[in-house]
């Protein structure tokens, strides 16, 4: 009887260790995915800021060009 009890206890311990390993793996994986998503979003925001700055510069240049053309006319 004792051997059977020990075997069940070892099996239970192995199951608990396996479950904890799986939970830790999932936690680490989700943390890495979240970190990657945040970094990607930050890169996208930087690109959008650059595009908005270029658009603003283009608008200013077009306005200045219109002023110059109106002065020449």
ABEGO torsion letter per residue (X at the ends): XAAAAAAAAAAAAAAAAAAAAAAAAAAAAAAAAAAAAAAAAAAAAAAAAAAAAAAAAAAAAAAAAAAAAAAAX
